[in-house]
Amino acid sequence: MPDTPKFYRWLMRLYPARFREEYQPPMERQFQDEYRETDGRSGVAGLWLRTLCDVSGSAPREMAHELIQDLRYSARVYRGRWLSATLAVAALGLAIGMSTAVFSVMNALLLRGLPFSEPSQLVELWKASVGVPAGHEAFQEWARKSAYLQEAAAFSASEMNLTGTRGAWRVKVAETSANFFRLLGTKAVVGRTFARNEDAFGKSGVAVISYRLWQQWFGGAPDVLGASLELNGRVVTVIGVAPPRFDYPGNASVWTPTAFDFEQLPKLGAFLFETIGRLKPGVSLRQAQELFDAEVQQRDPQSLRADELNRARLVSLRDQLAGSVRAASWVLAGLILLVFLAACANVAQLLLSRTTERRQELAVRAALGASRGRLIQQLTTEAMTLTAAAAVLGLFVARWAVQAAAAVAPAQLAAQAYTILDWRVLGFAAALALLTGIVFGVLPAWLIGRLQPSERTMRIGAGRADHGTRRVRAALLALQAGLTLILVTGSITMGRAFLKLLDTDLGLHPRNVVTMSVSLQGTRYRGGAAQWQYYSEVLDRLRAVPGVTAAGAVSYLPLASNIYMANAFQLDSGQTVPRIVMNAATPGYFRAIGTALLAGLDFEAAERGRLEPAVIVNDAFARAAGMGTEIVGRSVKASWSKTPYRIVGVVATTKLGGPVDPGSPQIYWPVEEEPPETLTFVARVAGKAEAMLTPCGDAIRAVDPNVPVYDVKTINQRLADVLARPRFYTTAIAFLAALAISLAGVGSYGAAAYSVAQRQHEMGVRIALGASHGRIRRMAVREILAPMVCGMAAGIVGAGAMSRYLEHLVVGARAADLWTCGAAGVCLLVGGFVAVWRATGKVLGIEAGEALRAE
């Protein structure tokens, strides 16, 4: 068997290098002798069995023994260079931690399994009316005839009032078709899900509740089946409990088969369907998208030409759930990769300098019999020790970063919660540290070349650095500078966009304002008179709270929602103003929220002498009508109504959606005339707003404990929620840029200091021949800054390519211009110059005689 020696030599590779050097030749000879003396297949099998047992028992023991020796030696090496080792661990730890955190988010959104059966076959028909014809029978008929869907289900998610003996809550309710759970392949852990045709009229009075609601509302009682829930005043019977961590769609707590029974559960506003489907076997997602587009083209071609937010499209369920976080995660991953490469370049410089400094030591060890493999093993162990410590630090960094990401961009499903306690995430961190350690261990050993026990090698000293090592160091400096320039440019671009968001005039004064929402859906307050009576009493209670200086209420509160009712209005001149947001407000609302009255009267004064219904418009409405404050006194009526309204005032435009909102035209009517079922109360307070949340909320609950009070926040908290993502991304990129600048400064300082140490003999010769200290210092500065300038030139190109993706993180982040790149380059050059100038300060103290004796 000619392959036997080769296989045995392969087994010898399981032993450490020192053991192989000493014992591999005699062990091979002994094995060959035993192999020749063995007869028959059973003898050969026995020999191999004994050999494998010996190797499996002795190889780990020898490896552990040698590893302990290498670890002890590594500890001594790093103890003598503790500052550089600490910097390297910190740099790699932050890079590994941030990389692991982003991978954790991407793992949750793109890799981890969803709590559905064959989730890769599930798709959502986004903004598509083709999947939701009118009624149960029509919907089922459409689904049966679909060319690309095996089955389809309809659903709509909204918030409703849950009332009972345990109080009044506001919960997310998903109204679905009866086959919703069957399509997803989800079974109840207690009871059952919906039966076929249970979504028909008169049969939809049942509900499935979430596991979380079962624990919180019913205390996990086993007799939950048959219990009653009151949703918006209508009673439904609990028939099942969903599995833990199942909350699709949109963190739902209750599911009811009322998708086609519009009156079963009263709700506010339009009833909006979404459709989920399972692809037919053999139909790919791309084929399904083509068939879907063709279907929409026939039924509703306008929906294919809408804006990106409202365009009809068919998307995989996983992509739909990932949403905008997916694109942002990819952008962040790319930026963190730049930091990771910069950190690697920095640590590579450190290890390269250290290895070159130890070249004489390594040459002595080679002269004493150490093989190249043994030296590589030692260097790899030292590098692995460094990266292992960095990985431990990185896990703490990743845990903190994941918590921050979950706070600003939470996953849409509980099953997609971000965590580092996942085998893929931990494996990623371990693999990253392992790969980095191996590269950092092998690369320096490769760069120093084969060490021979010659007189030349034994005499390699401070002034004998070879040109190959210098070129590698220059390449690392250029790489680090280019990557840092890209990150600094991105940070400046995002910071400028975020400051612009902060400087946006919202049309209100957010300080010292508290807000609380209530909903009268399904309560005993039916009809406008009863609802207005409740709202009036709440306002009286709020104004009586000590510290409240003004109070009011509005139906659409700024910074609270992105979905509004809008319609066209016609002025008495015959001019039509389209897409006007219709809002309801009480007297005192504008004073409470701090919106300026630009002209005319507020509702309080207008009510005294008006003969026709009064409304107030914002200045965006006035501008859309081609007027200014002179619009006061004009009449306006809705497109569906013949009743005219008198415009009695003009207020400043409030940005309902936050700083990125362009400021929609709005028209306000008095709540008293047509009270909405849901209203948000606003109170301006003296002192700290957060301290007034509880007293104001208690004042509203005291009017009627059966009316849920929810979404209790200050305006500043709402603004912080709106700005949470751009603030997080901007802070993250600024942190990455600062880290990259620090790494570049440390790298420049280290390279300059090492260059001075290595070229001290040469500098002594130059000084002896008449060169000034300043000239020698400028020479060292040029040596370091020249590759940095080359790297930054390439970084400008990368910055231009990268900046166009930053709008996924912060709205308004535009492509970087030359001025931005130039400012980033100047900052980087100044930092590098200062670091190099300080590192070369020891040149001033060099004496010619001392330098000439340096070896």
PEHU-V547769 format. One record per backbone hydrogen bond with DSSP energy under -1.0 kcal/mol. CO is the residue of the C=O (numbers start at 1). NH is the residue of the N-H. If there is no record, write none. Layout:
co = (CO/CO)
nh = (NH/NH)
This chain:
co = (1/3/4/5/6/7/8/11/12/16/17/18/19/20/23/24/25/26/27/28/29/30/31/32/33/40/41/42/43/44/45/46/47/48/49/50/51/52/53/54/55/58/59/60/61/62/63/64/65/66/67/68/69/70/71/72/73/74/75/76/81/82/83/84/85/86/87/88/89/90/91/92/93/94/95/96/97/98/99/100/101/102/103/104/105/106/107/107/114/118/119/121/122/123/124/124/126/129/135/136/137/138/139/140/141/148/151/153/154/155/156/158/160/161/162/164/167/169/171/172/172/173/174/175/176/177/179/180/181/181/184/190/195/197/200/205/207/208/209/210/211/212/213/214/218/224/227/229/230/231/234/236/237/238/239/240/241/241/243/247/253/254/255/256/256/261/274/275/276/277/278/278/280/284/285/286/287/288/289/290/291/292/293/294/295/296/300/301/302/303/307/313/315/316/317/318/319/322/324/325/326/327/328/329/330/331/332/333/334/335/336/337/338/339/340/341/342/343/344/345/346/347/348/349/350/351/352/353/354/356/358/359/360/361/362/363/364/365/366/371/372/373/374/375/376/377/378/379/380/381/382/383/384/385/386/387/388/389/390/391/392/393/394/395/396/397/398/399/400/401/402/403/404/405/413/414/420/422/423/424/425/426/427/428/429/430/431/432/433/434/435/436/437/438/439/442/443/444/452/454/455/457/461/466/467/468/469/470/471/472/473/474/475/476/477/478/479/480/481/482/483/484/485/486/487/488/489/490/491/492/493/494/495/496/497/498/499/501/506/512/513/514/515/516/517/518/520/524/527/528/529/530/531/532/533/534/535/536/537/538/539/540/542/545/547/550/552/553/554/557/565/567/568/569/570/571/575/577/580/581/583/584/585/586/588/589/590/590/593/596/599/602/603/605/613/615/616/617/618/619/620/621/622/623/628/629/631/634/635/636/637/638/645/646/647/648/649/650/650/651/654/655/656/658/665/666/667/668/669/670/677/679/680/681/682/683/684/684/689/690/692/693/694/695/696/697/698/700/704/710/713/714/715/716/717/718/719/723/724/725/726/727/728/729/730/731/732/733/734/735/736/737/738/739/740/741/742/743/744/745/746/747/748/749/750/751/752/753/754/755/759/760/761/762/763/764/765/766/767/772/773/774/775/776/777/778/779/780/781/782/785/786/787/788/789/790/791/792/794/795/796/797/798/799/802/803/805/806/806/810/817/818/819/820/821/822/823/824/825/826/827/828/829/830/831/832/833/834/835/836/838/840/841/843/847/848/849)
nh = (4/7/8/9/10/11/12/14/15/20/21/22/23/24/27/28/29/30/31/32/33/34/35/36/37/44/45/46/47/48/49/50/51/52/53/54/55/56/57/58/59/62/63/64/65/66/67/68/69/70/71/72/73/74/75/76/77/78/79/80/85/86/87/88/89/90/91/92/93/94/95/96/97/98/99/100/101/102/103/104/105/106/107/108/109/110/111/112/116/121/122/279/317/277/126/315/313/132/139/140/141/142/143/144/145/280/278/276/177/274/175/173/171/232/169/167/164/162/160/253/254/158/256/156/259/180/183/184/185/186/117/241/198/200/203/237/239/255/242/214/215/216/217/220/221/227/238/236/163/234/231/229/207/226/192/209/189/190/246/252/210/174/208/176/258/264/155/125/153/123/150/151/283/288/289/290/291/292/293/294/295/296/297/298/299/300/303/304/305/312/311/126/124/320/321/322/323/325/328/329/330/331/332/333/334/335/336/337/338/339/340/341/342/343/344/345/346/347/348/349/350/351/352/353/354/355/356/357/358/359/362/363/364/365/366/367/368/370/369/375/376/377/378/379/380/381/382/383/384/385/386/387/388/389/390/391/392/393/394/395/396/397/398/399/400/401/402/403/404/405/406/407/408/409/416/417/422/426/427/428/429/430/431/432/433/434/435/436/437/438/439/440/441/442/443/446/447/448/454/458/459/460/464/470/471/472/473/474/475/476/477/478/479/480/481/482/483/484/485/486/487/488/489/490/491/492/493/494/495/496/497/498/499/500/501/502/503/504/655/685/715/683/713/681/710/679/523/526/531/532/533/534/535/536/537/538/539/540/541/542/543/544/545/548/686/684/682/586/680/560/582/580/639/577/637/574/571/569/567/667/669/555/671/589/592/593/594/595/509/652/650/606/607/608/646/648/668/651/622/623/624/625/627/626/631/632/634/647/572/645/570/641/636/615/633/601/617/598/599/619/656/658/559/661/581/618/583/616/585/673/520/518/554/516/552/514/549/550/692/693/696/697/698/699/700/701/702/703/707/517/515/718/719/720/721/722/723/727/728/729/730/731/732/733/734/735/736/737/738/739/740/741/742/743/744/745/746/747/748/749/750/751/752/753/754/755/756/757/758/759/763/764/765/766/767/768/769/771/770/776/777/778/779/780/781/782/783/784/785/786/789/790/791/792/793/794/795/796/798/799/800/801/802/803/805/806/808/809/810/813/821/822/823/824/825/826/827/828/829/830/831/832/833/834/835/836/837/838/839/840/841/843/844/846/851/852/853)
